[in-house]
Amino acid sequence: MSQSDELRAVATPEELAAETLAEARAEASTLTSRAGADEAVEADQDAAAAAATRTPAATTPAPAAGKGSLWRDRNFLTLWSGQALSQFGAQITELAIPVLAVLMLDATEWEVGVLNAAQVAAFLVVGLPAGAWIDRMRKRHVMIVADGVRAVALGTLPVLALVGALEIWHMIVVALIMGVATVFFDVSNQSIIPSLVRTNQIAEANGKLQSTEQLAGLAGPAVGGWLVGVLAAPLAIFLTVGTYLASFVALLFTRDRERLRSPDDHRPLVHEIAEGLRWVFGNPLLRRIVGTTGVANFFGTMATTLLPIFALRELGLTPQMLGIVFSLSAVGGLLGAMATPRIVKRLGEARAIPISAIAFSLAPFFLPAISLVPALAFPLLVVQFFVMSFTILLYNITQVTFRQRITPPRLLGRMNASIRFVVWGVMPIGALLAGALGTWIGTVPTLWIAASGELLACLFVVIGPFWGMRELPDAHEEHGTGGTGAAAAEDGGGAEPGR
């Protein structure tokens, strides 16, 4: 690594995690060392220019500001501060919502399954057109509206609870509304970074946002568990409403340099959706990554749907204990972000994907196994979530950076929406299946089925070209503008996705 261990020892967690994507990217196929960083920047800029000559760009590059850390970029810090607060609040609600449903409303397995399905159903219903719409709109404006909708919708739950009128169907309706808003927010959020920072700062920006999410996951659940135990779940939800409003204000003061695509570049919606799908599924490496992520999410959702019932009812954990489990396990995500550059350097960017997939496909067996030794429930839950967080961060940082790196700016929204349509679209189906199976055969047998199914997820990337590669292709190789291109080799002759 280019950074010394001594420097790493004194760096903040945010800085360490921010390096993760930057260094993983520096080890990509256009580079052999950090000494070639300037060449990598030029290669990125050439790729973006090449994409712009083919079609009008949806974004304009940020001005040639200094190459220093984004910690000195006030505009990025404005966005980052709002996102940090909203992620912290979302972690609190992630615990408060199931506690509210399971302990206060005495929800059944089926009702919990429907509630979980409602939270992510929008990715299946509007995920694809959302990407095409977002590529025609100012992404920051979309995020502002989405934050406002989420704050208002979520705020109705504690109000209804405090007046004694809350029912499970209220929570399901709110979950559906927030799900639609979250689709638009998340796809825009994943696509806005190139219009805020320089090309060579994209990885650093992603690293900072990802590390912040992990730090929120570290503190949020513990604070949420304490708030739920001391103030009750409805009041804890009020805090999340406040963080969404803070994100709303921060986005108002953020300035992006995005330029809307010319109306002449707009085509019928179905054609634009198809272009995004062709870009994703025309790439043999992305196809395998989507397959692994989709199967893992399907069976993982089955497990997480029944987790509150399993932990709070069958194991007898308190909300505070469950919050501490989530917080301690989030340390795994933070360490995963810190360790990814070292792992990528040692194993190679490409091989890190199947190795991490094997690990996060085996870890789910811990959950149903806990029923055999309930006295060890707390430490075993911590171990399982720690391993899952560590390996998922390694996997996600590597694959998200790869797909952002090779995708032209005009396709970013549709690329992210196409992938999320698949990998998030399967989640409501998994949640409903978990609720049905949990009602029919019980919680623990359903958890065993989920763990067995999740083991299949890694096969897409394990049985594939990743082992024979060290680094993933860069934008030049994927665009057919040069390079040897492992993806081209697999396709048997230089396929050009999305064309």
C-alpha positions as CSV (number, residue, x, y, z in Angstrom):
1,M,0.0,0.0,0.0
2,S,1.2,3.5,-0.6
3,Q,0.2,4.7,2.8
4,S,2.4,3.6,5.7
5,D,1.0,1.6,8.6
6,E,2.0,4.5,10.9
7,L,-0.2,6.9,9.0
8,R,-3.1,4.4,9.0
9,A,-2.8,4.2,12.7
10,V,-3.5,7.9,13.2
11,A,-6.0,8.4,10.4
12,T,-9.6,8.8,11.3
13,P,-12.0,5.9,10.5
14,E,-13.7,8.1,7.9
15,E,-10.3,8.8,6.1
16,L,-9.4,5.1,6.2
17,A,-12.7,4.0,4.7
18,A,-12.5,6.8,2.2
19,E,-9.3,5.4,0.9
20,T,-10.9,2.1,0.3
21,L,-12.5,2.8,-3.0
22,A,-9.7,5.1,-4.1
23,E,-7.1,2.5,-3.5
24,A,-9.1,-0.4,-4.9
25,R,-9.6,1.7,-8.0
26,A,-5.9,2.6,-8.2
27,E,-5.2,-1.1,-8.4
28,A,-7.5,-1.5,-11.4
29,S,-6.5,-2.7,-14.8
30,T,-5.1,0.6,-16.1
31,L,-2.7,0.9,-13.1
32,T,0.1,-1.1,-11.7
33,S,1.0,1.2,-8.8
34,R,-0.1,4.4,-7.1
35,A,2.7,6.2,-9.0
36,G,0.5,6.0,-12.0
37,A,-2.4,7.8,-10.4
38,D,-2.2,10.8,-12.8
39,E,-2.4,8.4,-15.8
40,A,-5.5,6.9,-14.3
41,V,-7.1,10.3,-14.0
42,E,-6.3,11.1,-17.6
43,A,-7.7,7.7,-18.7
44,D,-10.9,8.4,-16.8
45,Q,-11.2,11.8,-18.4
46,D,-10.5,10.3,-21.9
47,A,-13.2,7.7,-21.3
48,A,-15.7,10.4,-20.2
49,A,-14.8,12.5,-23.3
50,A,-15.3,9.5,-25.6
51,A,-18.7,8.8,-24.1
52,A,-19.6,12.5,-24.5
53,T,-18.8,12.4,-28.2
54,R,-21.1,9.5,-28.8
55,T,-24.1,11.0,-26.9
56,P,-24.7,14.3,-25.1
57,A,-23.6,14.0,-21.5
58,A,-26.0,14.3,-18.7
59,T,-23.5,15.9,-16.4
60,T,-20.6,18.3,-16.7
61,P,-17.4,17.7,-15.0
62,A,-16.7,19.6,-11.8
63,P,-14.3,22.4,-12.3
64,A,-10.6,21.8,-12.1
65,A,-10.3,22.3,-8.4
66,G,-7.3,21.2,-6.5
67,K,-6.7,17.5,-6.0
68,G,-6.8,17.7,-2.3
69,S,-9.1,15.9,0.1
70,L,-12.8,16.4,-0.2
71,W,-12.8,17.3,3.4
72,R,-11.8,20.8,2.1
73,D,-14.7,20.9,-0.4
74,R,-17.5,22.8,1.2
75,N,-20.1,21.8,-1.4
76,F,-19.4,18.1,-0.9
77,L,-19.3,18.5,2.8
78,T,-22.8,20.1,2.7
79,L,-24.2,17.1,0.9
80,W,-22.2,14.7,3.1
81,S,-23.4,16.2,6.4
82,G,-27.0,15.8,5.4
83,Q,-26.5,12.2,4.3
84,A,-24.6,11.4,7.5
85,L,-27.6,12.6,9.6
86,S,-30.2,10.8,7.5
87,Q,-28.2,7.6,7.6
88,F,-28.0,7.8,11.3
89,G,-31.7,8.3,11.6
90,A,-32.4,5.5,9.2
91,Q,-30.5,3.1,11.4
92,I,-32.6,4.1,14.3
93,T,-35.8,3.5,12.4
94,E,-34.6,0.2,11.1
95,L,-34.7,-1.1,14.6
96,A,-37.7,1.0,15.8
97,I,-40.1,-0.2,13.0
98,P,-39.9,-3.9,13.7
99,V,-40.0,-3.4,17.4
100,L,-43.2,-1.3,16.9
101,A,-44.7,-4.0,14.8
102,V,-43.6,-7.1,16.8
103,L,-43.9,-5.9,20.4
104,M,-46.4,-3.1,20.3
105,L,-48.8,-4.3,17.6
106,D,-48.1,-8.0,18.1
107,A,-47.7,-8.6,14.3
108,T,-47.8,-12.1,13.0
109,E,-45.1,-13.6,10.7
110,W,-47.3,-12.9,7.7
111,E,-47.9,-9.3,8.7
112,V,-44.2,-8.8,9.2
113,G,-43.5,-10.3,5.8
114,V,-46.0,-7.9,4.1
115,L,-44.5,-5.0,6.0
116,N,-41.0,-5.9,4.8
117,A,-42.2,-6.4,1.3
118,A,-43.9,-3.0,1.3
119,Q,-40.6,-1.3,2.2
120,V,-38.9,-2.6,-1.0
121,A,-41.8,-3.3,-3.4
122,A,-41.2,0.0,-5.2
123,F,-37.9,-1.2,-6.6
124,L,-39.8,-4.0,-8.4
125,V,-42.8,-1.8,-9.5
126,V,-41.1,1.5,-10.5
127,G,-37.4,0.7,-10.3
128,L,-36.8,0.6,-14.1
129,P,-38.8,3.6,-15.2
130,A,-37.4,5.6,-12.3
131,G,-33.9,5.3,-13.7
132,A,-35.0,6.6,-17.1
133,W,-37.0,9.4,-15.5
134,I,-34.1,10.4,-13.3
135,D,-31.7,10.6,-16.2
136,R,-34.0,13.3,-17.6
137,M,-34.2,15.3,-14.3
138,R,-31.9,17.2,-11.9
139,K,-30.9,14.5,-9.5
140,R,-30.4,16.8,-6.6
141,H,-34.0,18.1,-7.0
142,V,-35.3,14.6,-7.1
143,M,-33.5,13.9,-3.8
144,I,-35.0,17.0,-2.2
145,V,-38.5,16.0,-3.0
146,A,-37.9,12.4,-1.9
147,D,-36.6,13.6,1.5
148,G,-39.6,15.8,2.0
149,V,-42.0,12.9,1.2
150,R,-40.2,10.5,3.5
151,A,-40.2,13.0,6.4
152,V,-44.0,13.6,6.1
153,A,-44.9,10.0,5.6
154,L,-42.8,8.6,8.4
155,G,-44.0,11.4,10.8
156,T,-47.5,10.0,10.7
157,L,-46.5,6.8,12.5
158,P,-45.5,8.3,15.9
159,V,-48.5,10.6,15.7
160,L,-50.9,7.7,15.2
161,A,-49.1,5.7,17.9
162,L,-49.3,8.5,20.5
163,V,-53.1,8.9,20.0
164,G,-53.6,5.1,20.2
165,A,-54.8,4.8,16.6
166,L,-51.9,3.0,14.9
167,E,-52.6,-0.3,13.2
168,I,-50.4,-2.5,11.1
169,W,-52.0,-1.4,7.8
170,H,-50.9,2.2,8.6
171,M,-47.3,1.0,8.7
172,I,-47.7,-0.9,5.5
173,V,-49.1,2.1,3.6
174,V,-46.3,4.4,5.0
175,A,-43.8,1.7,4.0
176,L,-45.1,1.7,0.4
177,I,-44.9,5.5,0.2
178,M,-41.4,5.7,1.7
179,G,-40.3,2.9,-0.6
180,V,-41.3,4.9,-3.8
181,A,-39.5,7.9,-2.4
182,T,-36.4,5.8,-1.5
183,V,-36.2,4.4,-5.0
184,F,-35.9,7.9,-6.5
185,F,-33.6,9.1,-3.7
186,D,-31.2,6.2,-3.8
187,V,-30.9,6.0,-7.6
188,S,-30.3,9.7,-7.8
189,N,-27.9,9.6,-4.9
190,Q,-25.8,6.8,-6.6
191,S,-25.7,8.9,-9.8
192,I,-25.1,12.4,-8.5
193,I,-21.5,12.1,-7.4
194,P,-19.9,12.6,-10.9
195,S,-21.7,16.0,-11.1
196,L,-20.3,17.2,-7.7
197,V,-16.6,16.2,-7.8
198,R,-13.8,15.6,-10.2
199,T,-13.5,12.3,-12.0
200,N,-10.4,11.3,-9.9
201,Q,-12.4,12.1,-6.7
202,I,-15.4,9.9,-7.4
203,A,-13.8,6.9,-5.5
204,E,-12.9,9.1,-2.6
205,A,-16.5,10.6,-2.4
206,N,-18.0,7.1,-2.6
207,G,-15.6,6.0,0.2
208,K,-16.6,8.8,2.4
209,L,-20.3,8.2,1.9
210,Q,-19.9,4.5,2.4
211,S,-17.7,4.9,5.6
212,T,-20.3,7.3,7.0
213,E,-23.0,4.8,6.5
214,Q,-20.9,2.2,8.4
215,L,-20.3,4.7,11.2
216,A,-24.0,5.4,11.3
217,G,-24.5,1.6,11.5
218,L,-22.1,1.5,14.3
219,A,-23.8,4.1,16.5
220,G,-27.4,4.2,15.2
221,P,-28.7,0.8,16.3
222,A,-27.3,1.1,19.8
223,V,-28.8,4.6,20.2
224,G,-32.0,3.3,18.6
225,G,-32.2,0.4,21.1
226,W,-31.7,2.8,24.0
227,L,-34.3,5.3,22.6
228,V,-36.8,2.4,22.1
229,G,-36.2,1.1,25.6
230,V,-36.3,4.5,27.3
231,L,-38.6,6.6,25.1
232,A,-40.5,3.9,23.2
233,A,-40.4,3.3,19.5
234,P,-42.7,6.1,18.3
235,L,-40.5,8.8,19.8
236,A,-37.4,7.2,18.4
237,I,-39.0,7.4,14.9
238,F,-39.5,11.2,15.5
239,L,-35.7,11.5,15.5
240,T,-35.4,10.0,12.1
241,V,-38.0,12.4,10.8
242,G,-35.7,15.2,12.0
243,T,-32.7,13.7,10.2
244,Y,-34.6,13.5,6.9
245,L,-35.5,17.2,7.3
246,A,-31.8,17.9,7.9
247,S,-30.9,16.1,4.7
248,F,-33.6,18.1,2.9
249,V,-32.1,21.4,4.1
250,A,-28.5,20.3,3.2
251,L,-29.5,19.4,-0.3
252,L,-31.1,22.8,-0.7
253,F,-27.7,24.4,0.0
254,T,-25.7,21.9,-2.2
255,R,-24.7,23.1,-5.6
256,D,-24.3,20.6,-8.4
257,R,-23.1,21.1,-11.9
258,E,-25.4,18.7,-13.6
259,R,-26.7,19.7,-17.1
260,L,-29.9,18.2,-18.2
261,R,-29.8,16.1,-21.3
262,S,-31.1,17.8,-24.4
263,P,-34.8,16.9,-25.2
264,D,-33.4,15.9,-28.6
265,D,-31.6,13.1,-26.8
266,H,-34.8,11.8,-25.2
267,R,-36.3,8.7,-26.7
268,P,-39.4,6.7,-25.8
269,L,-39.2,5.6,-22.2
270,V,-39.3,1.9,-23.1
271,H,-36.2,2.4,-25.4
272,E,-34.3,4.2,-22.7
273,I,-35.1,1.5,-20.1
274,A,-34.0,-1.1,-22.6
275,E,-30.7,0.8,-23.2
276,G,-30.0,0.7,-19.5
277,L,-30.8,-3.1,-19.3
278,R,-28.6,-3.8,-22.4
279,W,-25.7,-1.9,-20.8
280,V,-25.9,-4.0,-17.6
281,F,-26.8,-7.4,-19.1
282,G,-24.6,-7.0,-22.1
283,N,-21.6,-7.0,-19.8
284,P,-20.7,-10.6,-18.8
285,L,-19.0,-9.5,-15.6
286,L,-21.9,-7.3,-14.5
287,R,-24.4,-10.1,-15.3
288,R,-22.6,-12.4,-12.9
289,I,-22.4,-9.8,-10.2
290,V,-26.1,-9.0,-10.6
291,G,-26.9,-12.7,-10.3
292,T,-24.9,-13.2,-7.1
293,T,-26.3,-10.0,-5.5
294,G,-29.9,-10.8,-6.5
295,V,-29.9,-14.3,-5.2
296,A,-28.2,-13.2,-2.0
297,N,-30.8,-10.4,-1.5
298,F,-33.7,-12.8,-2.1
299,F,-32.7,-15.3,0.5
300,G,-31.2,-12.7,2.8
301,T,-34.5,-10.9,2.9
302,M,-36.2,-14.1,4.0
303,A,-33.8,-14.2,7.0
304,T,-34.0,-10.5,7.9
305,T,-37.8,-10.5,7.6
306,L,-38.1,-13.1,10.4
307,L,-35.1,-11.9,12.4
308,P,-37.2,-9.6,14.7
309,I,-39.6,-12.4,15.6
310,F,-36.7,-14.9,16.0
311,A,-34.7,-12.5,18.2
312,L,-37.3,-10.7,20.2
313,R,-39.9,-13.5,20.7
314,E,-38.1,-16.8,20.4
315,L,-34.7,-15.9,21.8
316,G,-36.0,-13.3,24.3
317,L,-33.6,-10.5,23.4
318,T,-34.6,-7.0,24.4
319,P,-34.6,-4.2,21.8
320,Q,-31.6,-2.7,23.6
321,M,-29.7,-6.0,23.1
322,L,-30.7,-6.3,19.5
323,G,-29.5,-2.7,18.9
324,I,-26.1,-3.5,20.5
325,V,-25.8,-6.6,18.3
326,F,-26.4,-4.4,15.2
327,S,-23.9,-1.9,16.4
328,L,-21.2,-4.3,17.3
329,S,-21.6,-6.1,14.0
330,A,-21.3,-2.8,12.2
331,V,-17.7,-2.8,13.3
332,G,-17.2,-5.5,10.7
333,G,-18.4,-3.2,8.0
334,L,-16.0,-0.5,9.1
335,L,-13.1,-2.9,9.3
336,G,-14.2,-4.3,5.9
337,A,-14.0,-0.8,4.4
338,M,-10.6,-0.3,5.9
339,A,-9.2,-3.7,4.9
340,T,-10.5,-3.7,1.3
341,P,-7.5,-1.9,-0.2
342,R,-5.1,-4.4,1.4
343,I,-7.2,-7.4,0.3
344,V,-7.6,-6.0,-3.2
345,K,-3.8,-5.4,-3.4
346,R,-3.0,-8.9,-2.2
347,L,-5.8,-10.9,-4.0
348,G,-6.5,-8.7,-7.0
349,E,-9.7,-6.7,-7.6
350,A,-11.4,-9.4,-9.6
351,R,-10.6,-12.3,-7.2
352,A,-11.8,-10.3,-4.2
353,I,-15.4,-10.6,-5.6
354,P,-15.8,-14.4,-5.5
355,I,-13.8,-14.8,-2.3
356,S,-16.1,-12.3,-0.5
357,A,-19.2,-13.9,-2.0
358,I,-18.2,-17.3,-0.6
359,A,-17.8,-15.8,2.8
360,F,-21.1,-13.9,3.0
361,S,-22.9,-16.9,1.5
362,L,-21.7,-19.2,4.3
363,A,-22.3,-16.8,7.2
364,P,-26.2,-17.0,7.2
365,F,-26.0,-20.6,8.6
366,F,-25.1,-19.0,12.0
367,L,-28.6,-17.6,12.4
368,P,-30.8,-20.8,12.5
369,A,-27.9,-22.6,14.3
370,I,-28.4,-20.3,17.2
371,S,-31.7,-22.0,18.0
372,L,-29.6,-25.1,18.9
373,V,-27.7,-23.1,21.6
374,P,-29.9,-20.2,22.6
375,A,-27.7,-19.5,25.6
376,L,-25.1,-18.2,23.2
377,A,-27.5,-16.2,21.1
378,F,-26.0,-12.8,21.8
379,P,-22.3,-13.6,20.9
380,L,-23.3,-15.8,17.9
381,L,-25.5,-13.0,16.5
382,V,-22.6,-10.6,16.8
383,V,-20.2,-13.0,15.0
384,Q,-22.6,-13.7,12.2
385,F,-23.4,-10.0,11.5
386,F,-19.8,-9.0,11.9
387,V,-18.7,-11.5,9.2
388,M,-21.6,-10.5,6.9
389,S,-20.8,-6.8,7.2
390,F,-17.1,-7.3,6.6
391,T,-17.5,-9.4,3.5
392,I,-20.4,-7.5,2.0
393,L,-18.4,-4.3,2.3
394,L,-15.5,-5.8,0.5
395,Y,-17.8,-7.1,-2.2
396,N,-19.9,-3.9,-2.6
397,I,-17.0,-1.5,-2.6
398,T,-15.3,-3.5,-5.3
399,Q,-18.2,-4.0,-7.6
400,V,-19.9,-0.6,-7.2
401,T,-16.6,1.2,-8.1
402,F,-16.2,-1.1,-11.1
403,R,-19.7,-0.4,-12.5
404,Q,-19.4,3.4,-11.9
405,R,-16.0,3.4,-13.5
406,I,-17.2,1.8,-16.8
407,T,-20.6,3.5,-17.2
408,P,-20.9,6.7,-19.3
409,P,-22.5,9.6,-17.3
410,R,-25.6,9.6,-19.4
411,L,-26.4,6.0,-18.4
412,L,-25.5,6.2,-14.7
413,G,-29.2,6.5,-13.5
414,R,-30.4,3.7,-15.8
415,M,-27.5,1.5,-14.9
416,N,-28.1,1.8,-11.2
417,A,-31.9,1.5,-11.6
418,S,-31.5,-1.6,-13.8
419,I,-29.3,-3.3,-11.3
420,R,-31.5,-2.3,-8.4
421,F,-34.6,-3.5,-10.2
422,V,-33.2,-7.0,-10.1
423,V,-31.3,-7.1,-6.9
424,W,-33.9,-5.1,-4.8
425,G,-36.9,-6.2,-6.9
426,V,-36.5,-9.8,-5.6
427,M,-36.7,-8.6,-2.0
428,P,-40.5,-8.1,-1.6
429,I,-41.0,-11.5,-3.1
430,G,-38.5,-12.9,-0.5
431,A,-40.2,-11.1,2.3
432,L,-43.7,-12.4,1.4
433,L,-42.3,-15.9,1.0
434,A,-40.7,-15.7,4.5
435,G,-44.0,-14.5,6.0
436,A,-45.9,-17.4,4.3
437,L,-43.3,-20.1,5.2
438,G,-42.9,-18.7,8.7
439,T,-46.7,-19.0,9.2
440,W,-46.8,-22.5,7.6
441,I,-43.7,-24.3,8.9
442,G,-42.3,-21.9,11.6
443,T,-39.6,-19.3,11.9
444,V,-36.5,-21.6,12.5
445,P,-37.2,-24.0,9.6
446,T,-37.7,-21.0,7.3
447,L,-34.3,-19.6,8.4
448,W,-32.6,-22.9,7.5
449,I,-34.2,-22.7,4.0
450,A,-33.0,-19.1,3.6
451,A,-29.5,-20.0,4.7
452,S,-29.4,-23.0,2.2
453,G,-30.6,-20.8,-0.6
454,E,-28.1,-18.0,0.1
455,L,-25.3,-20.5,-0.3
456,L,-26.3,-20.7,-4.0
457,A,-25.7,-17.0,-4.5
458,C,-21.9,-17.2,-4.8
459,L,-22.0,-19.7,-7.7
460,F,-22.5,-16.9,-10.3
461,V,-19.1,-15.3,-9.5
462,V,-17.3,-18.5,-8.3
463,I,-18.0,-20.3,-11.6
464,G,-16.8,-17.6,-13.9
465,P,-13.9,-15.7,-15.2
466,F,-13.0,-13.8,-12.0
467,W,-10.4,-16.4,-10.9
468,G,-8.5,-16.1,-14.1
469,M,-8.2,-12.3,-13.8
470,R,-6.4,-10.1,-11.3
471,E,-8.0,-6.7,-12.1
472,L,-11.4,-5.8,-13.5
473,P,-11.5,-4.1,-16.9
474,D,-11.4,-0.4,-17.1
475,A,-13.6,2.0,-19.1
476,H,-11.4,1.7,-22.2
477,E,-11.7,-2.0,-22.3
478,E,-15.5,-2.0,-21.7
479,H,-16.1,0.7,-24.3
480,G,-14.0,-1.1,-26.9
481,T,-11.4,1.7,-27.2
482,G,-8.4,-0.3,-26.3
483,G,-6.9,-2.7,-23.9
484,T,-6.9,-6.5,-23.7
485,G,-10.2,-6.7,-21.9
486,A,-11.0,-9.9,-19.9
487,A,-14.6,-9.2,-20.6
488,A,-14.0,-9.2,-24.3
489,A,-12.1,-12.4,-24.0
490,E,-15.1,-14.0,-22.3
491,D,-17.5,-12.8,-24.9
492,G,-15.3,-14.2,-27.6
493,G,-14.5,-10.9,-29.3
494,G,-14.9,-7.5,-27.8
495,A,-18.6,-7.1,-27.0
496,E,-19.6,-3.5,-26.4
497,P,-22.5,-3.4,-23.8
498,G,-25.2,-0.9,-24.3
499,R,-24.6,-0.2,-27.9
